[in-house]
Amino acid sequence: MPLPGTEIIIALSVIVLGAVVALAARLNLILAMVIVGVFAFAHGHAHGVEMPTSADALAFSVGFVIATGMLHALGITIGLLIKWPVGFGVVRAMGGLAALFGVYLIAEHVINL
């Protein structure tokens, strides 16, 4: 089933989540859950659509579970950096770079329309 604007939603997720990190924003829990849920749905949809028809669905899924686990481990490791003042600044800077990359993704999408 197609999801119109999937690429834009994913790019917006990079901008929004990067900006939240860069600004060290503390969102209302319900708002944060809605934002993450919408973005997770778009990311999951995109990955599901990308699965080649000839691929083994189980192996494809296991690969995603492993990759997701590795990303979570990386996120936890990066999150530990905020214990130190310089680390807090580095994490915020990485959030800003992520947000800028999201802007680039949208610009590239618009240019290629």
Phi, psi and omega in degrees: 000126182289147175237100183301139176076019182305315182297321179293318179299318180295317178297319177297325178296321179295318179294308185296310182292323175297317179294321178300316178293314182299322181271356184052041183286144175248107184271154170302139184303316181297314179299316179299319180295319179295313180301309181296320180298315179297314181293322178295320178299315180296317179296315180298319178298313181300317180292322178295320179291329182286345183295121179298145181296335180275356183283151173282114185301322181294312180296319179299315181294318178298319177301318179292322179296316178296313179298320179296318177300317179295320178296321177296317178299318177297317179298319178296317179299314178296320179299330178292340179297335184289354177293336181248142182306316180293324178295322178299317178295321179296316180297317179296320178296320178296323176298318178297318178296321178298316179298318178296322177296322176298320176298317177300317180300317178294316178300316179297320179296316181296317180297323183274005180290000000 
